[in-house]
């Protein structure tokens, strides 16, 4: 039962892709790409905490993985953690700049500025 006396909603079923990715993980085939893929599937399922965990691990495994930084920051923002999201965007911007990934750098800069304005109250 939930707090309002109604039955708690069932957690969403895992996608076939997520089941396959998790099976790969259990078999020992861990990688930043696999964690990114798992995080992306959890985002699609709106499971923000699980997405944050998977994507955090992806950027730990490969700190230069700019797409993972972008998705990780987005997951943090959706999880209601704007300050952490801003930090992730900033770290992703540095990684993108070091790799020469101008598009990712520009995108994350725009998202970071939005959070900065929101955190500043404007």
C-alpha positions as protocol buffer text, in pm:
chain_id: "A"
residue {
  index: 1
  type: UNK
  ca { x: 0 y: 0 z: 0 }
}
residue {
  index: 2
  type: UNK
  ca { x: 113 y: 353 z: -68 }
}
residue {
  index: 3
  type: UNK
  ca { x: 82 y: 642 z: 179 }
}
residue {
  index: 4
  type: UNK
  ca { x: -257 y: 742 z: 37 }
}
residue {
  index: 5
  type: UNK
  ca { x: -412 y: 400 z: 106 }
}
residue {
  index: 6
  type: UNK
  ca { x: -412 y: 291 z: -258 }
}
residue {
  index: 7
  type: UNK
  ca { x: -207 y: -2 z: -382 }
}
residue {
  index: 8
  type: UNK
  ca { x: 145 y: 103 z: -477 }
}
residue {
  index: 9
  type: UNK
  ca { x: 195 y: 111 z: -854 }
}
residue {
  index: 10
  type: UNK
  ca { x: 381 y: -177 z: -1009 }
}
residue {
  index: 11
  type: UNK
  ca { x: 733 y: -92 z: -1118 }
}
residue {
  index: 12
  type: UNK
  ca { x: 755 y: -72 z: -1497 }
}
residue {
  index: 13
  type: UNK
  ca { x: 860 y: -391 z: -1668 }
}
residue {
  index: 14
  type: UNK
  ca { x: 1219 y: -396 z: -1789 }
}
residue {
  index: 15
  type: UNK
  ca { x: 1264 y: -358 z: -2161 }
}
residue {
  index: 16
  type: UNK
  ca { x: 1404 y: -649 z: -2355 }
}
residue {
  index: 17
  type: UNK
  ca { x: 1714 y: -439 z: -2425 }
}
residue {
  index: 18
  type: UNK
  ca { x: 1767 y: -372 z: -2055 }
}
residue {
  index: 19
  type: UNK
  ca { x: 1730 y: -742 z: -1973 }
}
residue {
  index: 20
  type: UNK
  ca { x: 1991 y: -825 z: -2239 }
}
residue {
  index: 21
  type: UNK
  ca { x: 2229 y: -552 z: -2122 }
}
residue {
  index: 22
  type: UNK
  ca { x: 2204 y: -666 z: -1762 }
}
residue {
  index: 23
  type: UNK
  ca { x: 2265 y: -1025 z: -1872 }
}
residue {
  index: 24
  type: UNK
  ca { x: 2584 y: -907 z: -2048 }
}
residue {
  index: 25
  type: UNK
  ca { x: 2691 y: -727 z: -1732 }
}
residue {
  index: 26
  type: UNK
  ca { x: 2639 y: -1036 z: -1517 }
}
residue {
  index: 27
  type: UNK
  ca { x: 2843 y: -1241 z: -1764 }
}
residue {
  index: 28
  type: UNK
  ca { x: 3141 y: -1012 z: -1697 }
}
residue {
  index: 29
  type: UNK
  ca { x: 3131 y: -801 z: -2013 }
}
residue {
  index: 30
  type: UNK
  ca { x: 3140 y: -466 z: -1836 }
}
residue {
  index: 31
  type: UNK
  ca { x: 3231 y: -148 z: -2023 }
}
residue {
  index: 32
  type: UNK
  ca { x: 3150 y: 221 z: -2035 }
}
residue {
  index: 33
  type: UNK
  ca { x: 2934 y: 162 z: -2343 }
}
residue {
  index: 34
  type: UNK
  ca { x: 2738 y: -112 z: -2168 }
}
residue {
  index: 35
  type: UNK
  ca { x: 2681 y: 107 z: -1861 }
}
residue {
  index: 36
  type: UNK
  ca { x: 2579 y: 395 z: -2091 }
}
residue {
  index: 37
  type: UNK
  ca { x: 2329 y: 166 z: -2265 }
}
residue {
  index: 38
  type: UNK
  ca { x: 2188 y: 46 z: -1932 }
}
residue {
  index: 39
  type: UNK
  ca { x: 2158 y: 405 z: -1810 }
}
residue {
  index: 40
  type: UNK
  ca { x: 1981 y: 507 z: -2129 }
}
residue {
  index: 41
  type: UNK
  ca { x: 1729 y: 226 z: -2088 }
}
residue {
  index: 42
  type: UNK
  ca { x: 1664 y: 327 z: -1728 }
}
residue {
  index: 43
  type: UNK
  ca { x: 1608 y: 686 z: -1844 }
}
residue {
  index: 44
  type: UNK
  ca { x: 1352 y: 563 z: -2096 }
}
residue {
  index: 45
  type: UNK
  ca { x: 1180 y: 379 z: -1809 }
}
residue {
  index: 46
  type: UNK
  ca { x: 1193 y: 699 z: -1598 }
}
residue {
  index: 47
  type: UNK
  ca { x: 1395 y: 520 z: -1330 }
}
residue {
  index: 48
  type: UNK
  ca { x: 1618 y: 816 z: -1250 }
}
residue {
  index: 49
  type: UNK
  ca { x: 1817 y: 665 z: -958 }
}
residue {
  index: 50
  type: UNK
  ca { x: 1910 y: 354 z: -1156 }
}
residue {
  index: 51
  type: UNK
  ca { x: 2002 y: 569 z: -1457 }
}
residue {
  index: 52
  type: UNK
  ca { x: 2222 y: 789 z: -1239 }
}
residue {
  index: 53
  type: UNK
  ca { x: 2400 y: 484 z: -1096 }
}
residue {
  index: 54
  type: UNK
  ca { x: 2467 y: 326 z: -1435 }
}
residue {
  index: 55
  type: UNK
  ca { x: 2579 y: 649 z: -1599 }
}
residue {
  index: 56
  type: UNK
  ca { x: 2800 y: 742 z: -1304 }
}
residue {
  index: 57
  type: UNK
  ca { x: 2977 y: 414 z: -1351 }
}
residue {
  index: 58
  type: UNK
  ca { x: 3008 y: 474 z: -1727 }
}
residue {
  index: 59
  type: UNK
  ca { x: 3195 y: 803 z: -1675 }
}
residue {
  index: 60
  type: UNK
  ca { x: 3408 y: 639 z: -1407 }
}
residue {
  index: 61
  type: UNK
  ca { x: 3510 y: 368 z: -1652 }
}
residue {
  index: 62
  type: UNK
  ca { x: 3575 y: 623 z: -1930 }
}
residue {
  index: 63
  type: UNK
  ca { x: 3608 y: 984 z: -1816 }
}
residue {
  index: 64
  type: UNK
  ca { x: 3642 y: 1096 z: -2180 }
}
residue {
  index: 65
  type: UNK
  ca { x: 3302 y: 954 z: -2285 }
}
residue {
  index: 66
  type: UNK
  ca { x: 3125 y: 1281 z: -2363 }
}
residue {
  index: 67
  type: UNK
  ca { x: 2789 y: 1127 z: -2453 }
}
residue {
  index: 68
  type: UNK
  ca { x: 2787 y: 953 z: -2115 }
}
residue {
  index: 69
  type: UNK
  ca { x: 2861 y: 1282 z: -1937 }
}
residue {
  index: 70
  type: UNK
  ca { x: 2571 y: 1448 z: -2114 }
}
residue {
  index: 71
  type: UNK
  ca { x: 2329 y: 1168 z: -2032 }
}
residue {
  index: 72
  type: UNK
  ca { x: 2459 y: 1141 z: -1675 }
}
residue {
  index: 73
  type: UNK
  ca { x: 2401 y: 1512 z: -1615 }
}
residue {
  index: 74
  type: UNK
  ca { x: 2053 y: 1484 z: -1764 }
}
residue {
  index: 75
  type: UNK
  ca { x: 1972 y: 1190 z: -1535 }
}
residue {
  index: 76
  type: UNK
  ca { x: 2092 y: 1387 z: -1233 }
}
residue {
  index: 77
  type: UNK
  ca { x: 1875 y: 1680 z: -1333 }
}
residue {
  index: 78
  type: UNK
  ca { x: 1570 y: 1458 z: -1377 }
}
residue {
  index: 79
  type: UNK
  ca { x: 1644 y: 1302 z: -1038 }
}
residue {
  index: 80
  type: UNK
  ca { x: 1607 y: 1646 z: -883 }
}
residue {
  index: 81
  type: UNK
  ca { x: 1979 y: 1704 z: -829 }
}
residue {
  index: 82
  type: UNK
  ca { x: 2050 y: 2023 z: -1026 }
}
residue {
  index: 83
  type: UNK
  ca { x: 2376 y: 2112 z: -849 }
}
residue {
  index: 84
  type: UNK
  ca { x: 2514 y: 1764 z: -919 }
}
residue {
  index: 85
  type: UNK
  ca { x: 2390 y: 1789 z: -1279 }
}
residue {
  index: 86
  type: UNK
  ca { x: 2570 y: 2121 z: -1320 }
}
residue {
  index: 87
  type: UNK
  ca { x: 2891 y: 1965 z: -1190 }
}
residue {
  index: 88
  type: UNK
  ca { x: 2852 y: 1672 z: -1432 }
}
residue {
  index: 89
  type: UNK
  ca { x: 2792 y: 1909 z: -1724 }
}
residue {
  index: 90
  type: UNK
  ca { x: 3102 y: 2108 z: -1631 }
}
residue {
  index: 91
  type: UNK
  ca { x: 3313 y: 1793 z: -1611 }
}
residue {
  index: 92
  type: UNK
  ca { x: 3166 y: 1675 z: -1940 }
}
residue {
  index: 93
  type: UNK
  ca { x: 3250 y: 2009 z: -2101 }
}
residue {
  index: 94
  type: UNK
  ca { x: 3613 y: 1967 z: -1995 }
}
residue {
  index: 95
  type: UNK
  ca { x: 3619 y: 1614 z: -2137 }
}
residue {
  index: 96
  type: UNK
  ca { x: 3460 y: 1730 z: -2463 }
}
residue {
  index: 97
  type: UNK
  ca { x: 3708 y: 2018 z: -2494 }
}
residue {
  index: 98
  type: UNK
  ca { x: 4001 y: 1780 z: -2437 }
}
residue {
  index: 99
  type: UNK
  ca { x: 3867 y: 1541 z: -2702 }
}
residue {
  index: 100
  type: UNK
  ca { x: 3786 y: 1817 z: -2949 }
}
residue {
  index: 101
  type: UNK
  ca { x: 3415 y: 1723 z: -2944 }
}
residue {
  index: 102
  type: UNK
  ca { x: 3285 y: 2073 z: -3016 }
}
residue {
  index: 103
  type: UNK
  ca { x: 2920 y: 1971 z: -3058 }
}
residue {
  index: 104
  type: UNK
  ca { x: 2901 y: 1798 z: -2719 }
}
residue {
  index: 105
  type: UNK
  ca { x: 3084 y: 2090 z: -2561 }
}
residue {
  index: 106
  type: UNK
  ca { x: 2832 y: 2339 z: -2704 }
}
residue {
  index: 107
  type: UNK
  ca { x: 2529 y: 2133 z: -2603 }
}
residue {
  index: 108
  type: UNK
  ca { x: 2647 y: 2077 z: -2248 }
}
residue {
  index: 109
  type: UNK
  ca { x: 2737 y: 2446 z: -2216 }
}
residue {
  index: 110
  type: UNK
  ca { x: 2380 y: 2543 z: -2305 }
}
residue {
  index: 111
  type: UNK
  ca { x: 2236 y: 2296 z: -2054 }
}
residue {
  index: 112
  type: UNK
  ca { x: 2480 y: 2406 z: -1783 }
}
residue {
  index: 113
  type: UNK
  ca { x: 2387 y: 2771 z: -1833 }
}
residue {
  index: 114
  type: UNK
  ca { x: 2019 y: 2687 z: -1794 }
}
residue {
  index: 115
  type: UNK
  ca { x: 2087 y: 2519 z: -1462 }
}
residue {
  index: 116
  type: UNK
  ca { x: 2310 y: 2807 z: -1348 }
}
residue {
  index: 117
  type: UNK
  ca { x: 2027 y: 3053 z: -1419 }
}
residue {
  index: 118
  type: UNK
  ca { x: 1773 y: 2834 z: -1241 }
}
residue {
  index: 119
  type: UNK
  ca { x: 1996 y: 2793 z: -938 }
}
residue {
  index: 120
  type: UNK
  ca { x: 2053 y: 3169 z: -930 }
}
residue {
  index: 121
  type: UNK
  ca { x: 1677 y: 3220 z: -917 }
}
residue {
  index: 122
  type: UNK
  ca { x: 1629 y: 3352 z: -1265 }
}
